[in-house]
């Protein structure tokens, strides 16, 4: 065997393990406000960070050392100070923006916590249902997506479909399928006050949080959230826009569900789909984001579909499969929208 190749691969394994540990430490940095405490402060001693964060000194000391070793902080050995560069702060201490990456850190512990159950499914089949992932999963998904939805959805994404916006501004109806905690629905309601907005999701905990958040934002009268599926939901009137963000690949019955979605659309209505940015072939996905998405698939997307008797399409479903499903469900028009994103692909479909 090639000894250099063995050594190189061993270093990679250590690097991957370091990445896993970095995710855990970064989770604490976001959850306990350590990155926020260091943002814009320049060089800080361990005592400075303790004072700014009001956290336990020994834990903070070890966290600073670990984050430095992982490359998240800069360290001056002469002054024994730590610094969170502004460029890192832009991504780590920017909750609510479209460039915040902290949600990834929250999802990593959730995903790895169900690894034993997923491993069991490799042998026995089935999978892990969404509700088995616990409330931390709901929180992590919201942290990953909320900034993009609030900052980009009205001003950029919807703006690519001016005919849709015009219909909504005239009192059109919106249904967000797989609404989670309701970020898409509430964002549209804020941006287009005359639109009638409904969020639909089978997960009752997500719907509870969506209603609570909408009420706190003063939108309780303008946005309705329903704990149900498209199969059992009975709409009073058809919808001008139906959104399905990061969920088509999760469906247990993708064609049937898309058929149900089509039946809920008005004749001139639009289905707006957002899916992870993945290629149709494995070789197109051999890069860090591809590895992230395949991990998401095993520990969340694919396994929950299989747990419900679905096909387990997976996070890296790709554009060709997406279009095939949509057309099989009876949509005659399918378009990939020219929205720029490093992480997602965008589609519009009409009956």
N, C-alpha and C positions, 0 to 999 in steps of 0.2 A: 504493500500500500504506500501511497504518497504521504510521507510524514508531514510535509509542509501543508498539505491539504487537510490533514487531521488537525493540525495546530490552528489553521485558519478557521476551520469549522468550530473548534472548541471556543475560540475567541468570539465567534458569532453567537454561540449559545450563551456565553457569559453576557454578551451585549444584549441579547433578547431578555435574559433574566434581569439585567440592570434596568431595561425598559419597563418591565413589569413592576419592579420595585419603585421606579420613578413615578409610575402611574399612581401607586398607592400613596406615596409621599405627596405628590401633587394634589391628590384628592383632599388630603388634610390641609394643604395650603389654600385651596379654594374654600373648603367647608368651614375652616376656622379663621378665615380672613387674613392669613399670613401674607399672601401676595399683595392684598390690598394695603396691609400695614406697611409694606416696604415700597410700594409704588410711589415713584417720584421723590423718594427720600435720600437718594444717593447712598454713599457708603454708611453702613450701620454696624455697630458692634452687636454681639449676641444680646447684651443687656438692653440695647436700644430696641431691638425687635421684641424682646419680652415686654418692655414698657409699652410699646406701640400696640401690641396684640393682646396684652393682659392674659397671657397664657403661661403655663408652667415652664420655668427656666430650663430644666434638664431636657424636656421634650423639645423645646425650641432649639436648644443647642444641637441636639442630634439631627433634627430636621434640617437645620442650616447646613450641617456637614453633608448630609445625604443629598440634598438638592444641589450643593456645590459639586459633589462627585458626579452627579448625574448631568451636570452642565446647565442647570436651570438658574444658577446664581454665579456671580463673579466674586472671587475671593482675593483679598490682599493679605498675604501672610505676614508682611512686616507690620501692618497696622491691625491685623486680625479683624478685618471688617468684611462685611458681605454686602453685595449690591445686586438689586434686581434691575437690569438695564431697561431703559424705557421701551426698547423694541420688544423685550419679553413681556413687560407689563402690559403692552398693547394687546397681547393675546391672553394673558393669565389673570389680569386684574381689571377686566373690562366687561363685567356682567351686564347683560342687556344690549350689547352691541352685536353687530353682524359678524364680528371677527373674534368673539370670545371662544376659547377652546376648552374652557374648564369643564364643560359637560362631558367631554371624553374621559376625563379623570373620574367622574362620578359613575360612568357606565362600566369602566373596567372592573371594579370590585363586584358589581352586580353580575356581570358576565361570568367571572371566574367563580363566584359563589355557587353557581348552578352547574359547574363543570362536572361534578360527580354524577348528577342526574343525566346530563347529556351523554356522559361516558356509558351509563347504563343503557341508554337508548340505542347506542351503537350495537349492543348485543341483543336487546329485547324489542327494539322498534319503538314506535311512538315518539314522544318528545316531552318538552317542558312547556306547559301552558303559560300564557302571559301573566295570569294572576299569581302563579307560583314564584314569579320574580320579585314580588313584594313592592311596597310603596317607593323604595329607593329607585326602582327601575322607572317608575312614572316620573319621578323628580329628575333623573338623569336625562331621559328623553326630552323633557321640557327644557332643561339647561342647554342641551345640544342644539335645539332648534329655535327657541323663542326669539333670540336676537335676530336671526335671519328673517323669521316671519314678520316681526314687528318693524324691522328696518327696510326690508326689501320687497315684501309682498305687495303693498299698495303702490309704492312709488316706482318700482321697476318691473316686477313680475306681471302684475295685472295690467300695467301700462302697455305691455306688448299685445294686449287684446282689447283695443279701444271700443270695439263693438260690445264686448261684454260689460265693460265699465259703464258705457252709456245706458245699457239696459238696467244695471244695478242702481245707477243714480236716479233712474225713473221709477224706483220702487221695486226693482227685481228681487227675485228670491234666490238665496244661496243655501246649499246644503254641503257641509263639510263632513265627509265620510271618514271614519277613523279619527275623530277630532281630538282624542286624548284629553288634555286639560284645557282645550278650547282656545289656544293661542290664535289659530287661523281665523276662527269665527269672530273672536272679539276684535282682532286687528281689522278685519273687513268692516265690522260694525262701526268702529271708531272712524275709519277712513271714509266710509260711505254711509252716512247717517240714515238715508232713506231706504237702504236695502233691508230686506227681511232675512235674517240669518239664523240658521239652525245647525247645531252640531250633533252628530250621531256617532255613538261608540258603544260597543257591548260591555265595556269594562265599567262597572258601577263606581269604582273608586275614582277613576279618571273623570267621570261625569260629575261626581260629587265635588271634586276640586274645581272643575270648570265652572259649575254654578256658583261656587263660593267666590272664585276669582272675578267672575262677571259682576256679581253683586257688589263686591268691594270696589270695582272700577266704575260703578254707577251704570252698568249696562244690563242689569238684571231684567229690565222691562223690554229690552230690544234684542236680546239674544236668547234663544231657547236651546236647551241641551236635553237630549233624549238618550236614555240607556237602552239601545236596541240595535238590531241589525237591519240591513237593507231589505232582507227577506220579510221581516215582520212589521217594518215601519210603514204606516199608511199616511201618505202626504195629503194635505188638504188641496193643494194645487201643485202643478209641476214646477220645476226649478229652472232658472235661467243659467245658473252656474252650479256645478257640483265639483268639489275639490276632493282629491284623493292624494294626500301627501305622505310619501314614505310608507305606504301600506299595501299597495297592489300586490307586491311580492310576498306579503304576509298572508294573503287570503287563503282560506282552506278550500274554497270553491271559486277560483278566480273568474272563470268564464260566467258561471251562474251569477256571481255577485256583480260583475260588470253588466250583465243583462238586466239585473234588478236596478242598477244605477241608470241604465239607458231608459228604463221604463219610468223613471222619476224625472227625467229631463223634459223640458218643453221642446216642441219641434225645432226651434232655433237655438236651443240651449247648448252649452259647452261643458264638456268634462275636462278639467284641468288636472293633469297628473304630474307629480314630482317624484322621481325615483333616483336612487343613488347613481352616481356617475361611474358606470362600469361598462366595459366592452362586452361584446357578444362571445368572444373567445378567451380562453384562459390566458393565452400569451399577451393579450392586451391588458391584463390585470396584474401582471407580475411587477409590482412596485409597492411601496409602503401603504398607500391608501387601499390598494387591492387586498393586502394582507389584513388590514383593519376590517374591511368589509366582509371578507370570508370569515373572520372571527365573529363579527356581529351576526353573521348568518348562522353559524353553528350554535352560538350561545343565545340567540334571540329569534331572529326572523325565520329561518328554516325550521328550527325545532318547534316553534309554536304552531306553525302550519301543520307539521307532521303530527303534533299532539292532538290536533283537531281533525285528523283524518285527511288532511290536505296533501297537495303534491310536493310541498317544500321547495318552492321555486327558488328561494334564496335571495340574499341581498344583491348579488351580482347577476340579476336576471338579464340585463342588457336590453338595448333598444329593439332588436329584432323580435325577441320574445314578447316584449311589451306590446309592440304593434300587432303581433299575431293574436294575442289574447283579446285586444280591444276590437279588432276586426271580427274575430270569431264570435264576439258578443253582439255583433250586429251594427257596429259603428261603421259608417261608410267613408268618413273622412278622418284622417289621422295625420297630425303634423308635429314634427319636432321643432320647438320654438328656439329662436336664436338667443336665448338668455345665457349670459356668461356666468359660469360657476365652476369652481375647482372640485366641488363635491357632489353636484346634482345635475340631472338631466330633466328637461321640461317638455311636456307634450300637451297638445290640445286635440280633442276628438269631438266630432259631431255626428248626429244620427244621419 
